[in-house]
Amino acid sequence: MAELAPPERNRYVDFLRAFSILAVVIGHWLVAAPYIDENGTVQGGHLLGILPWSQWLTWGFQVMPVFFLVGGYSNGVSWAATRKKGGHYSGWFASRIQRLINPVFPVLLVWGIIAFFGTQMGIERSVVRMATQLALIPVWFLAVYLLVTALAPLTYRLWERFGWLSFAALVAAAVLIDVLTLSFGVPYINFLNFLFVWVGVHQLGYAWRDGRFEGVALLWFIGGLAVLIALVWFGPYPVAMIGVPGAEIANSMPPTIALLALGVMQTGLALSLEKPARKMLDNIRIWTGVVLMNGMIMSIYLWHLTAFVLVMIAAWLAGGIGLDVAPGSAAWWFTRPIWFALYIAVTLPLIMLFVRYERGSSRLGGPAKRDYPVPHWRLVLGMLLICTGLAMTAAVSIASPEGLTGVRLWVVALPFIGAGLVGFGPVYRLVKS
């Protein structure tokens, strides 16, 4: 596959995607720090709350802006090609949905089963909920990314017509939302920044594709860094670019203009390194590793915290071995390589088992290429059901504090029903048969 890559392909796009997923995995494995307190109770420790200085590390490990940057580049290339061939929006977007949602079905089912049997076995429901929510937190990204991708034809048209003004308008909208939220206390309006901030970073991907950062990328890095420092130093924004337990303001849920500034900073840094990185990727061994990572990137993202939770459960069942060490202590840091080795050892079999669903297994989905358009009402409703199900999975967990099953069946069902409406997935297969 690496050797068959066309020469015009920008390999750096794939490299950034692979590099970012490694940063996400390492960051999650570090920040989640459960331990057993003196009363023998499992506590869900959070490193950023325990060691405040570690919050600065999130400026490097919070790489969701890079994913949206890469997404903008890729969606721009893909939609331009579809439009040139006279393809349908519905067919294009349905294939994007399928690529993202197919790998999610197995992880939802597995944790639904774990939550059900854990409840039936009498495990405390709060423990089941904590484990389930921790393992499935990554799916929030897919809900937002699907919404941003759905708007790609519109945002791409705006980019073609207005250029940088389309980005500036999104920045202004994000600033206005933060002012209304932080200065005037307007409730819930900050959730609009899930679109304004992430569509703004996605817009930078179009600019990258059009070569608009050539010769000025380093200036974008310096400018983004300066704005971010000013917002944190003089403004109300916390240092951490992800949520910290007990903090009044979170920069990521929903995103703030501080996170947008981080996205600009990371964009400038990444693109200032593009030329030497692309030369490095001419090495077939390095490029093969990037291709391998991209072939299982969703599987890594969706299953790495499942591996983490399974290792924690095994340690707990073994009498709490290793969990009596205080997070952030010298002994805790010293043992991180051992824990990471265990996480990797459990993650790899999970990837090998479930990567088939990422590569378009016919067991879960229909054909990726369609010779007919999906009706728009089905496409929109299906996408909304999928996004709602994924958002609720991350926000409230599929584990239920009450009821016989111990599972919020409606949360698990929504992505499956949405996929069926779009025209693929188990629901569609069942109806069709």
Secondary structure, 3 states (H helix, E strand, C coil): CCCCCCCCCCHHHHHHHHHHHHHHHHHHHHHECCEECCCCCEECCEHHHHCHHHHHHHHHHCCHHHHHHHHHHHHHHHHHHHHHCCCCHHHHHHHHHHHHHCCHHHHHHHHHHHHHHHHHCCCCHHHHHHHHHHHHCCHHHHHHHHHHHHCHHHHHHHHHHHCHHHHHHHHHHHHHHHHHHHCCCCCCHHHHHHHHHHHHHHHHHHHHHCCCCCCCHHHHHHHHHHHHHHHHHHCCCCCCCCCCCCCCCCCECCECHHHHHHHHHHHHHHHHCHHHHHHHCCCHHHHHHHHHHHCCHHHHHHHHHHHHHHHHHHHHHCCCCCCCCCCCCHHHHHCHHHHHHHHHHHHHHHHHHHHHHHCCCCCCCCCCCCCCCCCHHHHHHHHHHHHHHHHHHHHCCCECCCCCCCECHHHHHHHHHHHHHHCCHHHHHHHHC
